[in-house]
Amino acid sequence: MRLFHKMVAVGLFAAIVVVSGIFIFEKFNTPLDRSSPVQIIDIPPGMAFTHVSHLLHQKKLIGPEWFFQILGRVQQVDRKIIPGEYELHAGMKLTEMLRTLVDGEVYEHSVTIPEGYNVVQIAEVLDHKGLADKQEILRLNQDAEFLETLHINAPTLEGYMFPDTYRFARHLPPEFIVRTFVSRFHDMVTPELKSQAKTMGMTLKEVITLASVIEKETGLAKERALVSGVFHNRLRRNIRLQSDPTVIYALASFDGNIRKADLSVNSPYNTYKVRGLPPGPIANPGLAAIKAALYPTPSNFVYFVSRNDGSHKFSATLAEHNKAVDKYQRRLRSKRSS
């Protein structure tokens, strides 16, 4: 009989413990505030689980820290938190919040790389967004071993960081971000485009170099193939490209105004002095510019000048070109000086 009573007592105690455990679990696992706004919480690499729970408590996302810590240890995930930024709110159950942190459902930042940006500008965008250190991107830009792993046959990343809109989480290695840009480049430059380059007798590097110059010369979609045709005609006739953007790329600094002295700068990128293409891309061209380089509009044009409205006047002879320069450029300078 005593044994029976002991068994009943033990069973009753166990039931009380289980019921109490369920009650405590449900009590502390209940969301604090279902109407609370979403917060972006940053969990940096190496943050201890106790510090994570303290941070969440400080942000009023969870109740007692000790319960969150016990929950993490019981589920054996206290050492499995993925660093990054998370969209969390006090309307989440602790189990849901913990699963989010363990599964690495991180918040991703949208970043747009405009067509025609060079490597320095891209590095500045990433730095401004807090996604990568500018100097680290510039270091990778000239890391020969790293470039080799990206299958880039060039001394720098210039031209191969494909402009597009991307989404990146915080705390990603800069190498991952650069690989993503270059991977997109390899995806966009299809076998068909590479085949067209061979048909034209151009290497991929030459195509991207020319595309980068086209990208910087005009922002009008309807003009890209025309500009490409002009450059192809000049290359075929061994006429210097005389492209201002290549000169600007060669300058140590540029204030927005290109001067006569700038056109005499000694640089392989100065196409006013050097014949042929510059030694490499001067920016990162988009797909439209790459296609324009490969599929130029046939014409007799070998000159073009800005109309100062975003478009250009194309000419086949120097006499026609000089008239256009006089109309659109010299008169504009006269107006500015008057």
C-alpha positions in Angstrom: 0.0 0.0 0.0 2.8 2.4 0.9 4.4 1.6 -2.5 1.2 2.4 -4.2 0.9 5.7 -2.3 4.5 6.6 -3.3 3.8 5.8 -6.9 0.7 7.9 -6.8 2.6 10.8 -5.2 5.4 10.5 -7.7 2.9 10.4 -10.6 1.1 13.4 -9.2 4.4 15.3 -8.7 5.4 14.5 -12.3 2.1 15.6 -13.6 2.4 18.9 -11.7 5.9 19.4 -13.1 4.7 18.7 -16.6 1.6 20.9 -16.3 3.8 23.6 -14.7 6.3 23.3 -17.4 3.6 23.6 -20.1 2.2 26.6 -18.3 5.6 28.3 -18.0 6.4 27.5 -21.6 3.1 28.9 -22.9 3.4 31.9 -20.6 6.8 32.9 -21.7 6.5 31.8 -25.3 3.4 34.1 -25.8 4.2 37.1 -27.9 4.8 40.3 -25.9 2.9 42.6 -28.2 1.2 41.5 -31.4 0.8 45.1 -32.6 4.5 46.0 -32.2 6.4 47.4 -35.2 9.1 45.4 -37.0 12.7 46.2 -35.9 15.9 45.5 -37.8 18.2 43.7 -35.3 21.9 43.3 -36.1 23.5 40.1 -34.8 27.2 40.6 -35.5 29.6 37.6 -36.1 30.8 36.0 -32.8 28.1 37.4 -30.6 27.5 35.0 -27.6 24.0 33.6 -27.2 23.7 35.3 -23.8 24.4 38.7 -25.5 21.9 37.9 -28.2 19.2 37.3 -25.6 20.2 40.5 -23.8 20.0 42.5 -27.0 16.5 41.1 -27.8 15.4 41.9 -24.2 16.8 45.5 -24.5 14.8 46.0 -27.7 11.7 44.7 -25.9 11.3 41.8 -28.2 11.3 39.1 -25.5 10.5 38.8 -21.9 13.0 37.3 -19.4 16.4 36.6 -20.9 16.8 33.4 -18.9 13.9 31.7 -20.5 15.1 32.5 -24.0 18.6 31.1 -23.0 17.1 27.9 -21.6 14.9 27.5 -24.7 18.0 27.8 -26.9 20.0 25.3 -24.9 17.1 22.8 -24.6 16.7 22.9 -28.4 20.6 22.8 -28.8 20.7 25.8 -31.0 22.4 28.3 -28.7 25.6 27.9 -30.7 23.9 27.9 -34.1 22.7 31.5 -34.4 23.6 32.9 -37.9 25.0 36.4 -37.8 23.2 39.1 -39.8 20.3 41.6 -39.7 16.8 40.3 -38.9 13.3 41.7 -39.2 11.9 40.9 -35.8 8.9 42.1 -33.8 7.4 41.5 -30.3 4.4 39.8 -31.9 6.6 36.7 -32.6 6.7 33.7 -30.4 10.1 32.9 -28.9 10.2 29.6 -30.8 9.5 31.5 -34.0 12.1 34.1 -33.3 14.7 31.5 -32.4 14.0 29.5 -35.6 14.4 32.7 -37.6 17.9 33.3 -36.1 19.0 29.7 -36.6 17.7 29.4 -40.1 19.5 32.6 -41.1 16.4 34.3 -42.5 18.4 37.5 -42.7 17.3 40.9 -43.9 18.7 41.8 -47.3 19.6 45.3 -48.5 18.8 46.3 -52.1 21.7 47.9 -53.9 21.7 49.2 -57.5 24.9 49.5 -59.5 24.2 51.9 -62.3 25.5 51.1 -65.8 28.8 52.9 -66.4 30.0 53.0 -62.8 33.7 52.2 -62.4 35.2 50.1 -59.7 35.9 53.0 -57.4 32.3 54.2 -57.6 30.9 50.7 -57.0 33.2 50.4 -53.9 31.8 53.8 -52.7 28.2 52.6 -53.1 28.9 49.4 -51.2 30.7 51.4 -48.4 27.9 53.9 -48.2 25.4 51.1 -47.8 27.5 49.5 -45.1 27.8 46.3 -47.1 31.6 46.3 -47.7 34.6 48.4 -46.9 35.7 50.5 -49.9 39.4 49.8 -49.4 38.8 46.1 -49.2 36.9 46.2 -52.5 39.8 48.2 -54.1 42.3 45.7 -52.7 40.3 42.8 -54.3 40.2 44.8 -57.5 44.0 44.2 -57.9 44.3 40.8 -56.3 45.7 38.6 -59.1 45.0 35.3 -57.3 41.5 36.3 -56.5 40.8 37.5 -60.1 42.1 34.2 -61.4 39.5 32.3 -59.3 36.8 34.5 -61.0 38.1 33.5 -64.5 38.9 37.1 -65.4 41.8 37.4 -67.8 42.5 41.0 -66.8 44.6 42.9 -64.2 41.5 44.4 -62.5 37.8 43.9 -62.0 37.0 46.9 -64.2 34.4 46.0 -66.7 33.4 42.7 -65.1 31.3 43.9 -62.1 28.0 43.7 -63.9 25.6 46.7 -63.2 22.3 45.5 -61.9 20.1 45.6 -58.8 21.2 43.1 -56.1 20.2 42.1 -52.6 22.9 41.5 -50.0 22.7 40.7 -46.3 25.0 42.5 -43.8 28.3 41.0 -42.8 28.8 39.0 -46.0 32.5 38.6 -47.0 33.4 41.2 -49.7 34.7 38.4 -51.8 31.1 37.0 -51.9 29.7 40.3 -53.1 32.4 40.7 -55.8 31.8 37.1 -56.9 28.1 37.8 -57.3 28.8 40.8 -59.6 31.2 38.8 -61.7 28.9 35.7 -61.8 26.1 37.9 -63.1 28.6 39.1 -65.8 29.4 35.6 -66.9 25.6 34.8 -67.0 24.8 37.8 -69.1 27.6 37.4 -71.6 26.1 34.4 -73.3 27.8 31.9 -75.7 25.9 33.7 -78.5 27.6 37.0 -77.6 31.0 35.3 -77.3 30.5 33.7 -80.7 29.7 37.1 -82.2 32.9 38.5 -80.7 34.9 35.8 -82.5 33.0 36.5 -85.7 34.1 40.1 -85.4 37.7 39.1 -84.6 37.5 40.6 -81.1 38.5 39.2 -77.8 36.1 39.4 -74.9 38.3 42.0 -73.2 38.2 44.2 -76.4 34.4 43.9 -76.5 34.0 44.9 -72.9 36.6 47.7 -73.3 34.7 49.1 -76.3 31.3 48.6 -74.6 32.6 50.6 -71.6 33.5 53.6 -73.8 30.1 53.4 -75.6 28.4 53.3 -72.2 30.2 56.5 -71.1 29.7 58.3 -74.4 25.9 58.1 -74.6 23.0 57.4 -72.3 20.5 57.2 -75.2 19.5 53.7 -76.1 18.9 54.6 -79.8 22.4 56.0 -80.1 24.5 53.2 -78.7 24.8 51.2 -81.9 25.5 54.4 -83.9 28.3 55.4 -81.5 29.6 51.8 -81.7 29.6 52.1 -85.5 31.6 55.3 -85.4 34.2 53.7 -83.2 34.4 50.6 -85.3 34.9 52.8 -88.4 37.7 54.7 -86.7 39.4 51.5 -85.5 39.2 50.1 -89.0 40.7 53.2 -90.5 43.3 53.5 -87.7 41.9 56.8 -86.6 42.3 57.7 -82.9 39.0 57.3 -81.0 39.4 60.7 -79.3 37.0 59.8 -76.6 36.7 62.2 -73.7 35.6 59.5 -71.2 38.9 57.6 -71.7 40.8 60.8 -71.0 38.8 61.4 -67.8 39.5 57.9 -66.7 43.2 58.6 -67.1 43.1 61.8 -64.9 44.1 61.6 -61.2 41.2 63.9 -60.5 38.3 65.4 -62.5 36.2 68.4 -61.6 33.6 68.0 -64.3 35.3 70.1 -66.9 37.7 68.6 -69.4 40.4 71.0 -70.5 42.8 71.3 -73.5 45.7 70.4 -71.3 43.9 67.2 -70.2 43.9 66.0 -73.8 47.7 65.9 -73.7 48.0 63.7 -70.6 50.5 60.9 -71.0 48.4 57.7 -70.5 47.6 54.6 -72.5 44.0 55.5 -71.8 44.3 58.9 -73.6 42.7 58.0 -76.9 43.6 61.5 -78.2 47.2 60.4 -78.2 47.1 56.6 -78.5 45.6 54.7 -81.4 43.2 51.8 -81.0 41.3 50.8 -77.9 42.5 51.7 -74.4 44.3 48.9 -72.6 41.1 47.9 -70.7 37.6 48.9 -69.7 37.0 52.4 -68.3 33.8 51.4 -66.6 31.4 48.5 -66.1 29.0 48.4 -69.1 25.5 47.1 -69.1 24.2 44.5 -71.5 22.8 47.0 -74.0 26.3 48.6 -74.4 27.9 45.2 -74.8 25.4 44.3 -77.5 26.0 47.6 -79.2 29.8 46.9 -79.3 29.0 43.6 -81.0 26.2 44.7 -83.3 27.2 48.2 -84.5 24.9 50.2 -86.9 26.7 50.3 -90.3 27.3 53.8 -91.5 29.9 56.2 -92.9 30.0 58.2 -89.7 33.4 58.8 -88.1 32.6 61.8 -86.0 29.9 62.8 -83.4 29.4 65.8 -81.2 27.0 66.5 -78.3 24.0 68.5 -79.0 23.9 69.4 -75.3 20.5 67.7 -74.8 21.8 64.2 -74.3 21.9 63.4 -78.0 24.6 63.7 -80.6 25.1 64.9 -84.1 26.9 62.3 -86.3 29.0 63.3 -89.3 30.8 61.4 -92.1 33.4 64.2 -93.0 35.6 66.5 -91.0 33.9 69.5 -92.7 30.5 68.4 -91.5 31.8 67.7 -88.1 33.4 71.1 -87.8 30.1 72.8 -88.7 28.4 70.7 -86.0 31.0 71.6 -83.4 30.6 75.3 -84.3 26.8 75.0 -84.0 26.6 73.0 -80.8 29.9 73.6 -78.9 31.6 76.9 -79.8 28.4 78.9 -79.7 27.6 77.3 -76.3 31.0 78.4 -75.0 30.4 81.9 -76.4 27.1 82.1 -74.5 28.7 81.0 -71.3 31.5 83.6 -71.6 29.1 86.4 -72.4 
